């Protein structure tokens, strides 16, 4: 058995009140890390984030904390990093998970729909990386969410696919710039993952999607979280500047 022990490490996961982000927080916590659960500040996300922190703190007191910040607002991200430093001392791992979706064809997409997705999904990652680097310890790691959409170019996702492709390119640049502090930067590109969002996909569309997946199923949040954990762990100490696809083999 090869254990991953993150005891004494601090991980910040953006958009972690539910779904994949919440599972990443649970996974890092099980590995021994102190986790900082970010959410955008809405009443429902605040309740979900606090419930998750309470769940984790039962197992290890004061090992999970909640910080509200809209990642599309640079001043809020900067304040969040200051709070992480003040309460946790420093940061070891940043997981840029927060994202929104506003699908529409290019012809029908409003400028507000374009801006909203770019602001959260691309600029939000930039702000997170920029201000996290100010408080990250040497030897840390950053994992940011790209997407299969950046590779496949799904219909109606010009804003989402563009943002995710930009994130993947940003991690390649950051891997060079952060190497001087031995900080690694990678992206992951999940396929369709079985979350509450995926549950809204009509069954006929789900069936067509699965035809493209050699493993013949959607992924789980645990499977995504495990890859993120690996990329932040010492087991991935020579992995940086990469985009790891987690899509069950989808190529069509």
C-alpha positions as CSV (number, residue, x, y, z in Angstrom):
1,X,0.0,0.0,0.0
2,X,1.3,3.5,-0.9
3,X,-0.3,6.0,1.4
4,X,-0.9,9.7,0.6
5,X,-0.4,11.6,3.8
6,X,-1.2,15.4,3.6
7,X,-1.0,15.9,7.4
8,X,0.1,19.5,8.2
9,X,-0.9,20.7,4.7
10,X,-3.5,23.3,3.8
11,X,-5.8,22.9,0.7
12,X,-8.2,25.6,-0.6
13,X,-10.9,24.3,-2.9
14,X,-13.0,26.9,-4.7
15,X,-16.7,26.3,-5.4
16,X,-16.6,23.4,-2.8
17,X,-20.0,23.6,-1.3
18,X,-21.4,20.8,-3.4
19,X,-20.7,18.4,-6.2
20,X,-17.1,17.7,-7.3
21,X,-15.7,20.4,-5.1
22,X,-17.2,19.0,-2.0
23,X,-15.9,15.5,-2.8
24,X,-12.4,17.0,-3.3
25,X,-12.6,18.6,0.1
26,X,-13.7,15.2,1.7
27,X,-10.9,13.4,-0.1
28,X,-8.1,15.8,0.9
29,X,-9.5,15.8,4.4
30,X,-9.3,12.0,4.6
31,X,-5.7,12.3,3.5
32,X,-5.0,14.5,6.5
33,X,-5.1,18.1,5.1
34,X,-6.8,21.1,6.6
35,X,-9.4,22.1,4.0
36,X,-10.7,25.6,3.2
37,X,-14.1,25.3,1.6
38,X,-14.8,28.3,-0.6
39,X,-18.3,29.2,-1.9
40,X,-19.6,32.3,-3.7
41,X,-21.6,33.7,-0.8
42,X,-25.2,32.8,-1.6
43,X,-27.5,31.6,1.2
44,X,-27.8,28.1,-0.2
45,X,-24.1,27.7,-0.9
46,X,-23.3,29.1,2.6
47,X,-25.5,26.5,4.2
48,X,-24.1,23.7,2.1
49,X,-20.5,24.7,2.8
50,X,-21.0,25.0,6.6
51,X,-22.7,21.6,6.6
52,X,-19.7,20.1,4.9
53,X,-17.3,21.8,7.3
54,X,-19.3,20.6,10.3
55,X,-19.3,17.0,8.8
56,X,-15.5,17.1,8.5
57,X,-14.8,18.8,11.8
58,X,-16.6,15.9,13.6
59,X,-13.7,13.7,12.5
60,X,-10.9,16.2,13.3
61,X,-11.7,19.4,15.1
62,X,-10.8,22.7,13.4
63,X,-9.7,20.9,10.2
64,X,-12.3,22.4,7.9
65,X,-13.1,26.1,7.4
66,X,-15.5,28.1,5.2
67,X,-14.7,31.3,3.3
68,X,-17.2,33.1,1.1
69,X,-15.7,34.8,-1.9
70,X,-16.9,35.4,-5.5
71,X,-13.9,34.2,-7.5
72,X,-14.9,36.6,-10.4
73,X,-14.1,39.5,-8.1
74,X,-10.3,40.0,-7.7
75,X,-10.6,42.0,-4.5
76,X,-12.6,39.2,-2.9
77,X,-10.1,36.5,-3.9
78,X,-7.3,38.6,-2.5
79,X,-9.1,39.0,0.8
80,X,-9.8,35.2,0.9
81,X,-6.1,34.5,0.5
82,X,-5.3,36.9,3.3
83,X,-7.8,35.1,5.5
84,X,-6.2,31.7,4.6
85,X,-2.8,33.1,5.6
86,X,-4.1,34.6,8.8
87,X,-5.9,31.5,10.0
88,X,-3.8,28.7,8.5
89,X,-0.4,30.3,8.2
90,X,0.1,29.5,4.5
91,X,-1.3,27.5,1.6
92,X,0.0,24.3,0.1
93,X,-2.7,23.3,-2.5
94,X,-5.1,25.4,-4.6
95,X,-7.9,23.6,-6.5
96,X,-9.6,26.0,-8.9
97,X,-13.0,24.2,-9.2
98,X,-15.5,27.0,-9.2
99,X,-17.4,27.3,-12.5
100,X,-20.7,28.3,-14.0
101,X,-22.5,27.4,-17.2
102,X,-24.7,29.5,-19.5
103,X,-25.1,27.6,-22.8
104,X,-26.4,29.3,-25.9
105,X,-25.3,29.3,-29.6
106,X,-22.9,32.1,-30.5
107,X,-25.6,33.8,-32.6
108,X,-28.0,33.9,-29.6
109,X,-25.5,34.3,-26.7
110,X,-25.8,37.6,-24.9
111,X,-22.7,39.6,-24.0
112,X,-23.7,39.2,-20.4
113,X,-23.8,35.4,-20.8
114,X,-20.3,35.5,-22.4
115,X,-18.9,37.8,-19.8
116,X,-20.3,35.9,-16.8
117,X,-18.8,32.6,-17.8
118,X,-15.4,34.0,-18.7
119,X,-15.3,36.0,-15.5
120,X,-15.8,33.0,-13.3
121,X,-14.3,30.2,-15.3
122,X,-11.2,31.9,-16.7
123,X,-10.6,35.1,-14.9
124,X,-11.5,33.5,-11.6
125,X,-8.7,30.9,-12.1
126,X,-6.3,33.7,-12.9
127,X,-7.2,35.6,-9.7
128,X,-6.9,32.5,-7.6
129,X,-3.5,31.6,-9.0
130,X,-2.2,35.2,-8.8
131,X,-3.1,35.7,-5.1
132,X,-2.5,32.1,-4.0
133,X,1.1,32.3,-5.2
134,X,1.7,35.1,-2.6
135,X,1.0,32.7,0.3
136,X,1.9,29.3,-1.1
137,X,4.7,27.3,0.4
138,X,7.5,26.0,-1.8
139,X,6.6,22.5,-3.1
140,X,2.9,23.3,-3.4
141,X,0.6,22.4,-6.2
142,X,-2.2,24.0,-8.2
143,X,-4.9,22.0,-10.0
144,X,-7.4,23.9,-12.2
145,X,-10.5,22.5,-13.9
146,X,-10.4,22.4,-17.7
147,X,-13.0,20.3,-19.4
148,X,-13.8,17.8,-22.2
149,X,-15.7,20.8,-23.7
150,X,-12.4,22.5,-24.4
151,X,-11.4,19.5,-26.5
152,X,-14.7,18.5,-28.1
153,X,-16.2,21.9,-28.7
154,X,-19.7,21.0,-27.7
155,X,-22.6,22.8,-29.4
156,X,-23.8,25.9,-27.5
157,X,-20.7,26.2,-25.3
158,X,-18.5,28.8,-26.9
159,X,-18.1,30.7,-23.6
160,X,-17.6,27.6,-21.5
161,X,-15.2,25.8,-23.9
162,X,-13.2,29.0,-24.5
163,X,-12.8,29.5,-20.8
164,X,-11.8,25.9,-20.1
165,X,-9.3,25.9,-23.0
166,X,-7.8,29.1,-21.6
167,X,-7.4,27.5,-18.2
168,X,-5.5,24.5,-19.7
169,X,-3.2,26.9,-21.5
170,X,-2.8,29.0,-18.4
171,X,-1.6,26.0,-16.4
172,X,1.1,25.3,-19.0
173,X,2.4,28.9,-18.6
174,X,2.1,28.8,-14.8
175,X,4.0,25.5,-14.6
176,X,7.0,27.4,-16.1
177,X,6.6,30.5,-14.0
178,X,6.0,28.7,-10.6
179,X,8.8,26.1,-11.1
180,X,11.3,28.4,-9.4
181,X,9.4,27.8,-6.1
182,X,8.9,24.1,-7.0
183,X,5.2,24.7,-7.3
184,X,3.5,22.5,-9.8
185,X,0.5,23.5,-11.9
186,X,-1.7,21.1,-13.8
187,X,-5.2,21.0,-15.3
188,X,-7.7,18.3,-15.4
189,X,-10.3,17.8,-18.1
190,X,-13.3,15.8,-16.8
191,X,-15.8,14.3,-19.1
192,X,-19.4,14.0,-18.1
193,X,-19.5,13.4,-14.3
194,X,-22.5,12.1,-12.5
195,X,-23.5,15.2,-10.5
196,X,-26.8,17.0,-9.9
197,X,-26.0,19.1,-13.0
198,X,-25.6,15.9,-15.1
199,X,-28.8,14.6,-13.7
200,X,-30.7,17.4,-15.6
201,X,-29.5,16.1,-19.0
202,X,-32.4,14.4,-20.8
203,X,-32.1,10.6,-20.8
204,X,-32.0,10.4,-24.6
205,X,-29.0,12.8,-24.6
206,X,-27.3,10.9,-21.8
207,X,-27.6,7.7,-23.8
208,X,-26.1,9.3,-26.9
209,X,-23.2,10.7,-24.7
210,X,-22.5,7.3,-23.2
211,X,-22.1,5.8,-26.7
212,X,-18.9,8.0,-27.0
213,X,-17.4,6.6,-23.8
214,X,-15.5,3.3,-24.0
215,X,-16.1,2.6,-20.3
216,X,-19.9,3.0,-21.1
217,X,-20.7,5.1,-18.1
218,X,-20.4,8.6,-16.6
219,X,-17.6,9.3,-14.1
220,X,-18.0,9.8,-10.4
221,X,-17.0,12.7,-8.3
222,X,-14.8,10.3,-6.3
223,X,-12.9,9.4,-9.5
224,X,-12.2,13.1,-10.2
225,X,-11.2,13.8,-6.7
226,X,-8.8,11.0,-6.6
227,X,-6.9,12.4,-9.7
228,X,-6.8,15.8,-8.1
229,X,-5.4,14.2,-4.9
230,X,-2.7,12.4,-6.9
231,X,-1.7,15.6,-8.7
232,X,-1.2,17.4,-5.4
233,X,0.6,14.5,-3.7
234,X,4.3,13.6,-3.7
235,X,3.5,10.8,-6.1
236,X,3.1,13.4,-8.9
237,X,6.3,15.3,-8.0
238,X,7.5,15.3,-11.6
239,X,4.1,16.1,-13.2
240,X,3.5,19.7,-14.1
241,X,2.1,21.7,-17.1
242,X,-0.2,18.8,-18.0
243,X,-3.9,18.4,-18.7
244,X,-5.1,15.1,-17.4
245,X,-8.3,13.9,-19.1
246,X,-10.8,12.1,-16.9
247,X,-13.4,11.0,-19.4
248,X,-13.6,7.2,-19.6
249,X,-11.8,7.3,-23.0
250,X,-14.2,9.7,-24.8
251,X,-12.5,10.5,-28.1
252,X,-15.5,10.9,-30.5
